Amino acid sequence: MMPGLVDAHCHVGLESTGAVPDDVAEQHALAERSAGALLLRDAGSPADTRWMDEREDLPRIIRAGRHIARPKRYLRNYGDEVEPDALLDAVERQAARGDGWVKLVGDWIDREVGDLTPLWPADVARAAIDRAHALGCRVTAHVFGEQAVAELVEAGIDGIEHGTGLDPETNAATIDLMAQRQVALVPTMIQLENFPGFADAAQDKFPAYARRMRHLHARRHATFGAALDAGVPIYAGTDAGGYLPHGIVGREMAAMRSFMGAEQVLGAGSWRARAWLGRPDVLAEGAPADLVVFASDPRADLRVLGTPAAVVLRGRRVA
Ligand SMILES: [Zn+2]
């Protein structure tokens, strides 16, 4: 038995074409619940899911508003799209929609360059992070490549999503700074399995991008292992919503075993993630009765995480 699992990167109410109706968003939340994920950090959704906070039978959600991106520099219908001169306004809008997090898209393919490039000039990103902090929010960013992660960590960001550009050879200083400032890393291992497919699709038009995506994918375990060894806090997030189904946090945690110890993985998807998000992290008198039960010790085989024997939310057995 352990505190309920945490999906630290998912998108409730978001599918590949954009926002979905409330009844579909409810199915997303129920799928997370069945998997034992009772605390969700929503890393950006165009759907307003705040009505779920009234529902005792649904997981607790900590939101980041909508993704903040630039026109034509991210997936269509997902983000609040602005040019850099309007980024601060977007930060204020999305801070008001969220629960203490703001989500930036840090890099994406630039079709004129034919490669990943940062969306925001470094000084603009820094001003945006400062503004979010002044509003009492933490900031995280979608980042695949090497340059944007270095600039955003230097600028004072609080979290990095995906983070495949944390190359221990070229970005060692960035890794050290993340460890020193305890900047959270959520690697989204299942999502990264799509990189070779992105590369194949882009091969003819954008060969440099395709090469980079294959390289980031090929060395991902060494990248995250170096971050872990340096002391960067790492948490489990599935990137469900958009293109991946909800309810796969157990699979994500099992995939993290490729560079973390079993006990570390369990903390990263349960009590350590709860503490990081400011929620009770132990099953003790007075704490919320949000817990998950497995038929055998997951430290022996993490695959049992995919099939909880029981899920208890707010003291009621829900699965
Ligand atoms: Zn995501």
Residues whose N, C-alpha, C, O or C-beta is under 5 A from the ligand:
A	BS01	ZN	A43 D239
